[in-house]
Amino acid sequence: MPRFAEVTRTHKADGSIVTAADLSMQKRVADALNQSWPEYGFLGEEMPHDQQQQVWDEGASGVWCLDPLDGTSNFASGIPFFSVALALFINQQPVLGLVYDPVREECFSAEKGVGAWLNGNRLTSDVPSLPLKRAIGVVDFKRLTKQLGRSLGESPPYGSQRNFGSSALEWCWLAADRFHVYVHGGQKLWDYAAGSLILAEAGGHALTLNGETVACGRFSSRSVVAALDEELFKEWRGWLEQFPDETGSV
């Protein structure tokens, strides 16, 4: 937090920002995890891709997956919406998830088959249902193709739209019923690992645009269609199915 909005930034090969906060958080968390659970591998966002792939391929018995600072652009610009996201994979499936928002001091967590919590209070899908036309949607337009993006912009099926800039935290806010439907054209493993488990354990629903499970056991980018309420999820997916070119992509 002392680096918030006052940190030097550089750019990675893909154009995304990395800061000293990303790197120092990754080292600190990796060291702590290795000290307590040396039997598990460690995969961090800021590791070289080849090393990430190797850890994933060799880590069926257990791998920690960390995004040390999800929402780096927000953090570096002084926008108070970012998080730390950590998940434990066993047999390449997430079994523990944790997303921490240091600005609000909110800790979202989940254990597979047990439940999801926000600061110790259980998250559930027992929320009032509402139609898609009244829903708040979170949409990452830049990762959608032009046809879907144009339709969402010109004739949105929901009531209003947001995009916050931290994928891991967006999953959690959906699980907490702070917005209602979600679509993202492509998230990395560390973007969806913890959050997808938190939403699922809260009773929510998520698939890729072509109907696959998001956390599918592969080290790959995945699209996301999600909602907390089951009926709203069906309505949201039904609207998106108007775009066959979209639903053909992972």
C-alpha positions in Angstrom: 0.0 0.0 0.0 2.8 2.5 0.5 3.5 2.2 -3.2 -0.1 2.9 -4.2 -0.2 5.5 -7.0 3.5 6.3 -6.4 5.3 3.5 -8.1 7.5 3.3 -11.1 6.0 1.2 -13.9 7.4 -0.7 -16.9 5.8 -2.5 -19.7 5.9 -6.2 -20.5 6.2 -7.6 -24.0 2.4 -7.8 -24.3 2.0 -4.1 -23.4 0.7 -4.7 -19.9 2.1 -2.8 -16.9 4.3 -4.3 -14.2 5.5 -2.5 -11.1 7.9 -3.0 -8.2 4.8 -3.8 -6.1 4.0 -6.8 -8.4 7.5 -8.2 -8.2 8.0 -7.7 -4.4 4.6 -9.1 -3.6 5.3 -12.2 -5.7 8.6 -12.8 -4.0 7.2 -12.3 -0.5 4.3 -14.6 -1.1 6.3 -17.3 -2.8 8.8 -17.3 0.0 6.1 -17.6 2.6 4.3 -20.4 0.8 7.5 -22.4 0.2 8.3 -22.1 3.9 5.0 -23.5 5.0 4.1 -25.9 2.1 7.4 -26.9 0.3 5.6 -29.9 -1.2 3.6 -27.7 -3.6 4.9 -25.9 -6.7 4.5 -22.2 -7.2 3.2 -20.4 -10.4 3.2 -16.6 -10.3 2.0 -14.1 -13.0 5.4 -12.4 -13.2 7.4 -15.6 -13.9 8.6 -16.3 -17.5 6.0 -18.2 -19.5 8.1 -21.2 -20.1 8.7 -21.6 -16.3 4.9 -21.1 -15.7 4.1 -23.9 -18.2 6.7 -26.2 -16.6 5.4 -25.7 -13.1 1.8 -26.3 -14.3 2.7 -29.5 -16.3 4.7 -31.0 -13.3 2.3 -29.9 -10.6 -0.6 -32.4 -10.5 0.1 -33.0 -6.8 -0.3 -29.4 -5.9 0.5 -25.9 -7.3 -0.1 -22.5 -5.8 -1.2 -19.9 -8.5 -0.7 -16.3 -7.6 -1.6 -13.0 -9.1 0.4 -10.7 -6.9 -1.3 -7.5 -8.0 -4.5 -7.9 -10.1 -5.4 -4.5 -11.5 -1.9 -3.1 -11.8 -3.0 -0.3 -14.1 -5.5 0.8 -11.5 -2.9 0.6 -8.7 -0.3 2.6 -10.6 -2.8 5.2 -11.6 -4.3 5.7 -8.1 -7.6 4.0 -8.8 -8.6 2.1 -5.6 -9.7 -1.2 -7.2 -7.0 -4.0 -7.2 -6.3 -7.2 -5.3 -4.1 -10.1 -4.5 -5.4 -13.4 -5.8 -4.1 -16.9 -4.7 -5.4 -20.3 -5.5 -4.3 -23.9 -4.7 -4.7 -26.4 -7.5 -4.7 -30.2 -6.8 -4.8 -32.4 -9.9 -5.0 -29.1 -11.9 -8.4 -28.2 -10.3 -8.8 -25.3 -7.8 -9.5 -26.4 -4.3 -8.7 -23.2 -2.3 -9.1 -19.6 -3.4 -8.4 -16.3 -1.7 -8.7 -12.8 -3.0 -7.8 -9.8 -0.8 -8.7 -6.2 -1.4 -6.3 -4.1 0.7 -8.2 -0.9 0.2 -11.4 -2.1 1.7 -9.8 -4.8 3.9 -12.0 -7.4 2.3 -10.9 -11.0 2.2 -12.9 -13.3 -0.1 -12.2 -17.0 0.3 -13.4 -20.4 -0.7 -12.8 -24.1 -0.2 -14.0 -26.6 -2.7 -17.1 -28.4 -1.5 -17.3 -26.4 1.7 -18.3 -22.8 0.8 -17.3 -19.2 0.2 -16.9 -16.3 2.6 -16.3 -12.6 2.8 -14.5 -11.7 6.0 -15.9 -14.8 7.6 -19.5 -14.2 6.5 -20.8 -16.9 4.2 -21.6 -16.0 0.6 -24.7 -17.6 -1.0 -26.9 -17.3 -4.1 -30.0 -16.7 -2.0 -30.6 -13.2 -3.4 -33.6 -11.6 -5.0 -33.9 -12.6 -8.7 -34.3 -10.0 -11.3 -34.7 -9.9 -15.1 -31.7 -9.3 -17.4 -33.1 -5.9 -18.5 -32.7 -4.6 -14.9 -29.3 -6.2 -14.2 -25.9 -4.4 -13.8 -23.4 -6.0 -16.2 -19.6 -6.0 -16.0 -18.1 -6.2 -19.5 -14.5 -6.2 -20.7 -15.1 -4.8 -24.2 -11.5 -4.8 -25.4 -11.3 -8.6 -25.3 -14.6 -9.2 -27.2 -14.9 -9.3 -31.0 -16.4 -6.4 -32.8 -19.8 -7.9 -33.4 -20.6 -8.7 -29.8 -18.9 -5.5 -28.5 -21.0 -3.4 -30.9 -24.2 -5.1 -30.0 -23.5 -4.7 -26.3 -22.8 -1.0 -26.8 -25.7 -0.2 -29.1 -28.4 -2.5 -27.8 -27.4 -3.7 -24.3 -29.7 -6.3 -22.8 -28.9 -5.2 -19.2 -29.8 -2.1 -17.4 -26.3 -0.6 -17.0 -22.7 -1.5 -17.5 -19.4 -1.3 -15.6 -15.8 -2.5 -16.0 -13.6 -2.3 -12.9 -10.2 -3.5 -14.0 -9.4 -6.4 -11.6 -10.7 -9.7 -12.9 -10.1 -11.6 -9.7 -12.0 -9.0 -7.7 -14.8 -8.8 -10.3 -15.5 -12.5 -9.7 -15.8 -11.8 -6.0 -18.1 -8.8 -6.4 -20.3 -11.0 -8.5 -20.3 -13.6 -5.8 -21.3 -10.9 -3.3 -24.2 -9.7 -5.5 -22.7 -6.3 -6.1 -23.5 -6.7 -9.8 -25.4 -9.3 -11.7 -23.9 -10.6 -15.0 -20.4 -10.8 -16.4 -18.7 -11.4 -19.7 -14.9 -11.4 -20.4 -13.3 -12.4 -23.7 -10.1 -13.9 -22.2 -8.6 -14.3 -18.7 -5.3 -15.9 -17.7 -5.2 -18.7 -15.2 -4.3 -16.4 -12.3 -7.2 -14.1 -13.2 -9.9 -16.8 -12.8 -8.3 -19.4 -10.6 -9.4 -18.1 -7.2 -12.4 -16.1 -8.3 -14.1 -18.9 -10.2 -14.0 -21.1 -7.2 -15.3 -18.4 -4.9 -18.3 -17.8 -7.3 -19.0 -21.5 -7.6 -18.9 -22.1 -3.8 -21.3 -19.1 -3.4 -23.7 -20.9 -5.6 -23.0 -18.9 -8.8 -22.7 -20.1 -12.4 -19.9 -19.6 -15.0 -19.0 -21.1 -18.4 -16.8 -20.0 -21.3 -18.6 -18.4 -24.3 -18.7 -21.8 -26.0 -20.1 -23.6 -22.9 -17.0 -25.1 -21.4 -16.0 -25.1 -17.7 -13.8 -22.1 -17.1 -11.2 -23.9 -14.9 -10.8 -26.9 -17.2 -7.4 -28.2 -16.1 -5.5 -26.5 -18.9 -3.0 -23.7 -18.7 -4.8 -21.4 -21.1 -6.7 -18.2 -21.4 -10.5 -18.6 -21.0 -13.5 -16.5 -21.8 -16.1 -16.0 -19.1 -19.9 -15.8 -19.0 -21.2 -15.7 -15.4 -24.0 -14.7 -13.0 -24.8 -15.5 -9.4 -28.5 -16.2 -10.0 -29.3 -19.4 -12.0 -32.3 -18.0 -14.0 -30.4 -14.8 -14.8 -27.5 -16.9 -15.9 -29.7 -18.8 -18.4 -31.2 -15.6 -19.7 -27.7 -14.0 -20.1 -26.3 -17.0 -21.9 -29.4 -17.1 -24.1 -28.8 -13.6 -25.2 -25.2 -14.2 -26.0 -26.0 -17.2 -28.1 -27.2 -14.8 -30.8 -23.5 -14.5 -31.7 -22.3 -17.9 -33.0 -18.9 -16.6 -33.9 -18.4 -15.5 -30.3 -19.6 -18.8 -28.7 -17.2 -20.7 -30.9 -14.2 -19.2 -29.1 -12.7 -20.4 -25.8 
